[in-house]
Amino acid sequence: MKSYICERVQDVANYVLENKCTVRDVARVYCVSKSTAHKDLSERLPKIDKQLYDKVAIVLTDNWDARYLRGGEATKRKYKG
């Protein structure tokens, strides 16, 4: 794996841990596609730093569990005003 990819993967992972944000948010900040951000976090990170991956996986799981709540709030805002 190229060094710039390894650096990006670690930067993205640290950003997720610091901000507790979603994959889409990370993709916007780092100007990569959502697919690339997801691949960085789910496939590349375990190969680079397993301990960091374990921490990030908790945040991603929380986001996954709460996504229906965010979707419901967006729909509520859309039709409310």
DOTITOR-522993 format. One line per field, with one value per residue: residue number from 1; residue in three letters; y, z, x of N, C-alpha, C in turn. Coordinates in steps of 0.001 Angstrom, whole numbers, always signed. Layout:
BEGIN
nr = [NUM  ...]
rest = [ALA  ...]
nnorth = [Y  ...]
nup = [Z  ...]
neast = [X  ...]
canorth = [Y  ...]
caup = [Z  ...]
caeast = [X  ...]
cnorth = [Y  ...]
cup = [Z  ...]
ceast = [X  ...]
This chain:
BEGIN
nr = [1  2  3  4  5  6  7  8  9  10  11  12  13  14  15  16  17  18  19  20  21  22  23  24  25  26  27  28  29  30  31  32  33  34  35  36  37  38  39  40  41  42  43  44  45  46  47  48  49  50  51  52  53  54  55  56  57  58  59  60  61  62  63  64  65  66  67  68  69  70  71  72  73  74  75  76  77  78  79  80  81]
rest = [MET  LYS  SER  TYR  ILE  CYS  GLU  ARG  VAL  GLN  ASP  VAL  ALA  ASN  TYR  VAL  LEU  GLU  ASN  LYS  CYS  THR  VAL  ARG  ASP  VAL  ALA  ARG  VAL  TYR  CYS  VAL  SER  LYS  SER  THR  ALA  HIS  LYS  ASP  LEU  SER  GLU  ARG  LEU  PRO  LYS  ILE  ASP  LYS  GLN  LEU  TYR  ASP  LYS  VAL  ALA  ILE  VAL  LEU  THR  ASP  ASN  TRP  ASP  ALA  ARG  TYR  LEU  ARG  GLY  GLY  GLU  ALA  THR  LYS  ARG  LYS  TYR  LYS  GLY]
nnorth = [-1164  +2234  +4973  +7457  +6694  +5123  +7099  +8749  +6997  +6622  +9270  +9751  +7869  +8822  +11269  +10459  +9319  +11558  +13303  +11823  +11268  +10595  +8340  +9690  +12357  +12348  +11751  +14091  +15998  +15085  +15098  +12816  +10010  +8583  +5839  +5351  +6393  +4647  +2214  +2734  +2814  +342  -1781  -1204  -34  -2081  -3622  -1913  -752  -2411  -1970  +700  +423  -1134  +739  +2662  +1119  +860  +3442  +3614  +1568  +2571  +4782  +3435  +2145  +4323  +5524  +5407  +7087  +9594  +9812  +9891  +12314  +14102  +13812  +14719  +17428  +18235  +18147  +19690  +22417]
nup = [+0  -777  +666  +1035  +1078  +3384  +5297  +4906  +5640  +8381  +9238  +8620  +10287  +12838  +12753  +12732  +15289  +16933  +16304  +16233  +13904  +10811  +8003  +5654  +6417  +6913  +4359  +2995  +4292  +3743  +1030  -578  -2083  -724  -798  -907  +1568  +3262  +2540  +3331  +6118  +6765  +5447  +4879  +7225  +9323  +8499  +8788  +11405  +13914  +16546  +16494  +14588  +15998  +17836  +16108  +14872  +16825  +16922  +14299  +14347  +16217  +14751  +12653  +13986  +14769  +12489  +11409  +13069  +12480  +9846  +10195  +11559  +9576  +7685  +9190  +9566  +6918  +6158  +8042  +7832]
neast = [+843  +518  +2320  +994  -1650  -1785  -1264  -3513  -5569  -5071  -5331  -8034  -9261  -8524  -9823  -12491  -12664  -12154  -14261  -16577  -18048  -19883  -19375  -19937  -19538  -16776  -15850  -16550  -14917  -12306  -12298  -12848  -14524  -17557  -17445  -14682  -13868  -15244  -14063  -11451  -11785  -12965  -11644  -8891  -7834  -7844  -5669  -3561  -3587  -4743  -5705  -6552  -8519  -10400  -11393  -12504  -14430  -16380  -17490  -18468  -20353  -22158  -23065  -24276  -26354  -27884  -28791  -31391  -32761  -31650  -32505  -35262  -35520  -34693  -36731  -38867  -38131  -38229  -40946  -42125  -41553]
canorth = [+0  +3445  +5685  +8503  +6034  +4767  +8335  +9177  +6065  +6942  +10591  +9576  +7137  +9734  +12270  +9812  +9174  +12869  +14006  +10893  +11614  +9524  +8122  +10782  +13558  +12166  +11839  +15507  +16705  +14643  +15191  +11503  +9490  +7832  +4474  +5345  +6576  +3405  +1200  +3084  +2480  -1044  -2778  -848  +264  -3270  -4094  -939  -577  -3168  -1345  +1895  -73  -1553  +1952  +3269  +234  +1175  +4670  +3298  +758  +3503  +5538  +2507  +1908  +5547  +6149  +5545  +8270  +10772  +9845  +10332  +13744  +14822  +13796  +15587  +18821  +18494  +18350  +20617  +23821]
caup = [+0  -887  +1942  +1173  +1424  +4803  +6071  +4817  +6419  +9795  +9467  +8587  +11503  +13973  +12620  +13167  +16747  +17574  +16028  +16270  +12716  +9901  +6844  +4710  +6918  +6680  +2917  +2643  +4853  +3087  -431  -1216  -2186  +439  -956  -539  +3024  +3882  +2310  +4209  +7509  +7001  +4873  +4964  +8596  +10106  +8068  +9211  +12863  +14416  +17753  +16061  +13922  +17015  +18379  +15045  +14624  +17815  +16465  +13083  +14747  +16814  +13648  +11919  +14806  +14921  +11195  +11184  +13826  +11690  +8685  +10663  +11865  +8307  +7114  +10033  +9217  +5541  +6046  +9058  +7478]
caeast = [+0  +1326  +2441  -18  -2913  -1668  -1419  -4910  -6380  -4887  -5931  -9485  -9645  -8396  -10880  -13735  -12623  -12230  -15509  -17711  -18823  -20254  -18506  -20208  -18868  -15339  -15624  -16613  -13760  -11079  -12495  -12839  -15883  -18040  -16948  -13270  -13794  -15695  -13034  -10332  -12089  -13384  -10739  -7473  -7428  -7462  -4350  -2554  -3585  -5890  -6243  -7278  -9720  -11368  -12012  -13316  -15567  -17417  -18145  -19221  -21507  -23114  -23664  -25139  -27540  -28671  -29077  -32825  -33187  -31267  -33386  -36579  -35431  -34622  -38077  -39677  -37791  -38630  -42382  -42596  -41483]
cnorth = [+1240  +4251  +6760  +7912  +5653  +5992  +8796  +8289  +6384  +8306  +10494  +8892  +8044  +10810  +11701  +9702  +10519  +13491  +13133  +11111  +10384  +9402  +9246  +12066  +13490  +12319  +13292  +16251  +16355  +14611  +13865  +11036  +8746  +6401  +4360  +5480  +5293  +2307  +1463  +2584  +998  -2096  -2455  -650  -984  -3816  -3188  -876  -1199  -2510  -96  +1488  -469  -353  +2594  +2429  +496  +2408  +4373  +2462  +1632  +4317  +4670  +2290  +3131  +6151  +6310  +6738  +9541  +10908  +10338  +11814  +14567  +14892  +14728  +17058  +19177  +18859  +19335  +22067  +24053]
cup = [+0  +410  +2114  +1524  +2907  +5688  +6078  +5683  +7906  +10138  +9542  +9865  +12730  +13936  +13100  +14693  +17462  +17459  +16076  +15068  +11844  +8762  +5825  +5129  +6653  +5198  +2465  +3089  +4086  +1561  -1139  -1300  -907  +394  -542  +970  +3740  +3731  +3187  +5626  +7738  +6478  +5097  +6403  +9406  +9739  +8580  +10728  +13439  +15643  +17421  +15372  +14928  +17620  +17358  +14787  +15599  +17378  +15240  +13394  +15385  +15743  +12864  +12676  +14872  +13585  +10940  +11955  +13062  +10476  +9061  +10976  +10588  +7651  +7889  +9701  +7830  +5457  +7068  +8574  +6271]
ceast = [+898  +1259  +1364  -1388  -2895  -1866  -2863  -5803  -6270  -5482  -7450  -9962  -9574  -9473  -12217  -13766  -12787  -13610  -16752  -18642  -19088  -19248  -18714  -19522  -17365  -15019  -15633  -15359  -12485  -11186  -12261  -14288  -16259  -17517  -15485  -13117  -14196  -14647  -11811  -10577  -12372  -12403  -9266  -7002  -7082  -6082  -3233  -2435  -4854  -6510  -7051  -8579  -10795  -12099  -12954  -14560  -16700  -18196  -19005  -20459  -22579  -23823  -24643  -26451  -28451  -29107  -30567  -33381  -32854  -32167  -34769  -36596  -35398  -35993  -38997  -39418  -38307  -40115  -42931  -42554  -40772]
